[in-house]
Amino acid sequence: MVHDGEEIVVCLAGEIEVTVGEERHRLGPLDAIQFKTYLPHGWRNLAPGPSRLVIAITPPHLAGPSRNH
């Protein structure tokens, strides 16, 4: 997934893997990651059961300079 803006992912329960560009990050409860969303990104559940997460995405005009500036 790719779009303009910034994104914050917070894992509340379980375990997830967040991929940003070529990097993979494992998040457990209360771990978080922030990144520019023009980088290819996605996530997947690593827990044997459901994981819970919060994702906050800024509108592009609030995220600062985009990749085109």
Residue pairs with C-beta under 8 A, 6 or more apart in sequence:
1 37
1 40
1 41
1 42
2 37
2 38
2 39
2 40
2 41
3 37
3 38
3 60
4 37
4 38
4 60
4 63
4 66
4 67
5 36
5 37
5 57
5 58
5 59
5 60
5 62
5 63
6 34
6 35
6 36
6 37
6 57
6 58
6 63
6 64
7 34
7 35
7 37
7 41
7 55
7 56
7 57
7 58
8 32
8 33
8 34
8 55
8 56
9 16
9 18
9 27
9 32
9 33
9 43
9 53
9 54
9 55
10 27
10 30
10 31
10 32
10 53
10 54
10 55
10 56
11 27
11 28
11 29
11 30
11 31
11 32
11 51
11 52
11 53
12 29
12 30
12 52
12 53
12 54
13 29
13 50
13 51
13 52
14 28
14 29
14 45
14 46
14 47
14 49
14 50
14 51
14 52
15 26
15 27
15 28
15 45
15 46
15 47
15 51
16 26
16 27
16 43
16 44
16 45
16 46
16 47
16 51
16 53
17 24
17 25
17 26
17 27
17 43
17 44
17 46
18 24
18 25
18 27
18 33
18 41
18 42
18 43
19 25
19 40
19 41
19 42
19 43
20 33
20 35
20 39
20 40
20 41
21 39
21 40
21 41
25 33
26 46
27 33
27 53
35 41
36 63
36 67
37 57
37 63
38 66
38 67
43 53
45 51
60 66
